[in-house]
């Protein structure tokens, strides 16, 4: 490419820029001055590397606490990506084309697969004696308090599917989020084992986020992933592919991800003949195994037998592996 061709291309780009800024009533020359005077962008400035690496602040002198912090931060960043994809789908004024809906589901599944496969970094990567000591400095905080995961659930399905299974019969799917939130399944996972009262972990969590959960629950009625599928993609020519990704997402979010936590809890917190309570006092023995909760985002996509056995085979397999 000779210089005249380069000049013509640059001139054409300048004309396009003039048109862009003219529409906004802006002077292109001023923006070009800003480009001329600005410094080159660096990798560390673009991703705020120094800030990012300053956010790991262990509370104790145990080396493995760093692993615990970094992995939880890593988890929250990937939760943010899942929510980013969900928000684009549920916030759209018009339903996106089926191929875009499918692409977004595939992205979300990749994020969850990465999280599930990487959980061994924490589940198998810390010394048990260190974890059982530094965890006591974290009270009453708990991974239970991950609000992003609760938002992912709200974006995925009707709230009635998130109500504790034994309580669903007394509610209707058209009930408000305020009503359904009374028996949302995760509340029962943060009650004191002995008294049944709310733990401090749960009280803190509700005080900070409950109003946001209720607002989003009401806003997403009729536009969560389940509703979008049923209204716009169920009869699409790509419906089979979409169903495959929805079911995969269901398993990743509601079986494999909780099961990864269950495996970690069994390893670090199981102490025969009694279990060590989790940091927030959460009832992890009944809260984490998927079969106890049977939370299913897209229940109509599964057979009655599959729903009845939800997560059981994976839990039994995991317990068998951990007992070796």
C-alpha positions in Angstrom: 0.0 0.0 0.0 1.6 3.3 -1.1 1.3 6.6 0.8 -1.4 8.1 -1.4 -3.7 5.1 -0.5 -3.0 5.6 3.1 -3.7 9.3 2.9 -7.0 8.7 1.1 -8.1 6.2 3.7 -7.2 8.6 6.6 -9.1 11.4 4.9 -12.1 9.2 4.5 -12.0 8.3 8.2 -11.6 12.0 9.1 -14.8 12.8 7.1 -16.7 10.1 8.9 -15.5 11.4 12.2 -16.6 15.0 11.2 -20.0 13.6 10.4 -20.2 11.8 13.8 -19.3 14.8 15.9 -21.3 17.2 13.8 -24.5 15.4 14.6 -23.6 15.8 18.3 -22.8 19.5 17.8 -19.1 18.9 18.7 -15.9 20.2 17.1 -13.8 17.4 15.7 -10.6 19.5 15.9 -10.9 19.7 19.7 -11.2 15.9 20.0 -8.2 15.5 17.7 -6.2 17.8 20.0 -7.2 15.6 22.9 -5.9 12.6 21.0 -2.7 14.4 20.2 -2.0 15.3 23.8 -3.1 12.2 25.6 -0.7 9.5 26.7 -0.5 6.0 25.2 -2.8 3.5 26.9 -1.0 0.8 28.9 -2.3 -2.6 29.9 -1.9 -1.9 33.6 -3.9 1.3 33.4 -6.6 -0.1 31.2 -7.5 -3.0 33.6 -6.5 -1.0 36.7 -4.0 -3.6 37.6 -2.5 -1.9 40.6 -5.9 -1.3 42.1 -7.0 -4.9 41.3 -3.9 -6.4 43.0 -4.4 -4.2 46.1 -7.9 -5.7 46.9 -6.6 -8.8 48.5 -6.3 -8.1 52.2 -6.0 -11.2 54.5 -7.2 -10.9 58.0 -4.7 -13.3 59.4 -1.1 -14.4 58.9 -2.0 -17.8 57.3 -0.7 -18.0 53.8 -3.6 -19.9 52.3 -6.1 -17.2 53.2 -4.8 -15.5 50.0 -6.1 -18.4 48.0 -9.5 -18.1 49.7 -9.8 -14.4 48.9 -8.6 -14.5 45.3 -10.9 -17.4 44.4 -13.9 -15.7 45.8 -13.1 -12.5 43.9 -12.6 -14.5 40.8 -16.0 -16.1 41.3 -17.7 -12.7 41.7 -16.1 -11.4 38.5 -17.5 -14.4 36.5 -20.9 -13.9 38.2 -20.7 -10.4 36.8 -20.2 -11.7 33.3 -23.2 -14.1 33.7 -25.3 -11.2 34.8 -24.0 -9.0 32.0 -25.3 -11.5 29.5 -28.6 -11.9 31.3 -29.2 -8.2 31.5 -28.7 -7.7 27.8 -31.4 -10.3 27.2 -33.9 -9.3 29.8 -33.5 -5.5 29.4 -34.0 -5.5 25.6 -37.1 -3.6 24.4 -37.6 -6.3 21.8 -36.6 -10.0 22.0 -33.2 -10.6 20.4 -33.0 -13.0 17.4 -32.9 -16.7 18.4 -29.2 -17.0 17.4 -28.3 -14.2 19.8 -30.3 -15.8 22.6 -28.5 -19.0 22.0 -25.1 -17.3 21.9 -25.7 -15.6 25.2 -26.7 -18.9 26.8 -23.6 -20.6 25.5 -21.5 -17.8 27.0 -23.2 -18.1 30.4 -22.5 -21.8 30.3 -18.9 -21.3 29.6 -18.6 -18.9 32.5 -20.2 -21.5 34.9 -18.1 -24.3 33.5 -15.0 -22.4 34.2 -16.1 -21.7 37.7 -17.1 -25.3 38.4 -13.9 -26.7 36.9 -11.7 -24.2 38.7 -13.2 -24.8 42.2 -10.5 -27.3 43.0 -8.2 -24.2 43.3 -9.9 -23.6 46.6 -11.5 -26.9 47.4 -8.3 -28.9 47.2 -5.7 -26.1 47.3 -5.7 -25.0 50.9 -4.3 -26.7 54.0 -7.2 -27.8 56.2 -5.5 -26.8 59.4 -5.0 -23.3 58.1 -8.5 -22.9 56.8 -10.1 -24.1 60.0 -8.2 -21.3 61.8 -8.3 -18.3 59.5 -12.0 -18.9 58.8 -12.8 -17.9 62.4 -11.5 -14.4 61.7 -14.2 -14.1 58.9 -17.3 -14.4 61.2 -20.1 -13.7 60.4 -19.3 -13.2 56.7 -20.1 -16.1 54.4 -20.2 -17.0 50.6 -23.9 -17.3 51.3 -23.9 -13.5 51.1 -23.1 -13.4 47.4 -25.9 -11.1 46.1 -24.8 -11.6 42.5 -25.8 -15.2 42.6 -29.2 -14.3 43.9 -29.7 -11.9 41.0 -28.6 -14.6 38.6 -31.4 -16.8 40.0 -34.0 -14.0 39.6 -32.9 -13.3 36.0 -33.2 -17.0 35.2 -36.7 -18.1 36.3 -40.0 -17.3 37.8 -39.7 -16.6 41.5 -42.2 -19.4 42.4 -39.4 -21.8 41.3 -37.1 -20.3 43.9 -39.6 -20.7 46.8 -38.7 -23.6 49.1 -40.2 -26.7 47.6 -42.3 -27.7 50.6 -43.9 -24.2 50.7 -44.7 -23.7 47.0 -48.3 -25.0 47.2 -49.5 -22.0 49.2 -48.3 -19.5 46.6 -49.2 -18.6 43.0 -46.7 -17.7 40.3 -48.4 -14.3 39.9 -47.8 -13.4 43.6 -45.6 -10.3 44.1 -41.9 -10.7 44.9 -42.6 -9.4 48.4 -44.9 -12.3 49.1 -42.8 -15.0 47.4 -39.7 -13.8 49.1 -41.1 -14.9 52.5 -40.2 -18.5 51.7 -37.4 -18.0 49.2 -35.3 -21.2 49.5 -32.0 -19.7 50.5 -33.4 -18.1 53.7 -33.8 -21.5 55.2 -30.1 -22.1 54.6 -29.0 -19.4 56.9 -30.9 -20.2 60.1 -29.4 -21.4 63.3 -29.2 -25.1 63.4 -30.4 -25.4 67.0 -33.0 -22.6 67.4 -34.2 -22.0 63.8 -33.7 -18.3 64.2 -32.1 -16.1 61.5 -28.3 -16.0 61.7 -26.5 -12.6 61.8 -25.2 -13.6 58.4 -28.8 -13.6 57.0 -29.9 -10.5 58.9 -27.0 -8.5 57.5 -27.7 -9.9 54.0 -31.4 -9.0 54.0 -30.7 -5.5 55.4 -28.3 -4.7 52.6 -30.0 -6.4 49.6 -33.6 -7.4 50.3 -35.2 -4.3 48.8 -33.1 -4.7 45.6 -34.1 -8.4 45.3 -37.8 -7.5 45.6 -37.5 -4.7 43.1 -35.7 -6.9 40.6 -38.1 -9.8 41.3 -41.1 -7.6 40.4 -39.4 -6.1 37.4 -38.3 -9.4 35.9 -41.8 -11.0 36.1 -42.6 -11.8 32.5 -39.1 -11.1 31.2 -36.7 -13.6 32.9 -35.0 -16.2 30.8 -37.7 -18.8 31.4 -40.4 -16.3 30.2 -38.3 -15.2 27.2 -37.9 -18.8 26.1 -41.6 -19.7 26.5 -42.8 -16.5 24.7 -40.3 -16.1 21.9 -38.1 -19.2 21.3 -40.1 -22.3 22.2 -41.3 -22.8 18.6 -38.3 -21.4 16.9 -36.4 -23.6 14.4 -33.4 -23.5 16.8 -35.5 -24.4 19.8 -33.8 -27.8 20.3 -30.4 -26.1 20.5 -31.8 -23.5 22.9 -33.3 -26.2 25.1 -30.0 -28.0 25.3 -28.3 -24.9 26.5 -31.0 -24.0 29.0 -30.8 -27.5 30.5 -27.1 -27.3 30.6 -27.4 -23.9 32.4 -29.9 -25.4 34.9 -27.5 -28.2 35.7 -24.4 -26.0 36.0 -26.1 -23.4 38.2 -28.3 -25.7 40.4 -26.4 -29.0 40.5 -22.7 -28.8 39.6 -22.0 -25.4 41.2 -23.7 -26.1 44.6 -22.1 -29.6 44.5 -18.6 -28.0 44.1 -19.3 -26.1 47.3 -20.7 -29.3 49.0 -17.5 -31.2 48.1 -15.4 -28.4 49.6 -17.6 -28.2 52.8 -17.4 -32.0 53.3 -13.6 -31.9 52.9 -13.0 -28.9 55.3 -16.0 -28.9 57.6 -17.0 -32.6 58.0 -15.8 -34.0 61.3 -17.1 -37.4 62.2 -19.3 -37.7 64.2 -20.3 -34.0 64.2 -20.0 -31.3 61.5 -18.2 -28.0 62.0 -20.6 -25.1 61.5 -19.9 -22.9 58.5 -18.6 -19.4 59.2 -22.1 -17.7 59.0 -23.8 -20.5 60.9 -25.4 -21.6 57.7 -26.9 -25.1 57.6 -24.7 -26.2 54.7 -25.5 -29.9 55.2 -29.1 -29.3 54.1 -28.5 -26.1 52.1 -25.8 -27.2 49.6 -26.9 -30.7 48.3 -29.0 -30.1 45.2 -31.4 -32.9 46.0 -32.5 -31.2 49.2 -33.4 -27.9 47.5 -34.5 -29.1 44.0 -34.2 -25.6 42.6 -34.8 -25.9 38.9 -35.0 -22.9 36.6 -36.7 -24.5 33.7 -38.9 -27.3 35.2 -40.9 -28.0 32.1 -37.8 -29.1 30.2 -37.2 -32.0 32.6 -39.2 -35.3 33.1 -40.9 -35.9 36.4 -38.3 -38.6 37.2 -35.5 -36.3 36.5 -37.0 -33.6 38.8 -37.6 -36.2 41.5 -34.0 -37.4 41.4 -32.6 -33.9 40.9 -28.9 -33.9 41.9 -29.1 -37.2 43.8 -26.8 -39.2 41.6 -24.2 -36.5 41.6 -24.3 -36.1 45.4 -24.0 -39.9 45.9 -21.1 -40.1 43.5 -19.4 -37.2 45.2 -19.8 -38.7 48.7 -18.5 -42.0 47.5 -15.4 -40.4 46.0 -14.8 -38.4 49.2 -15.1 -41.5 51.3 -12.2 -43.3 49.6 
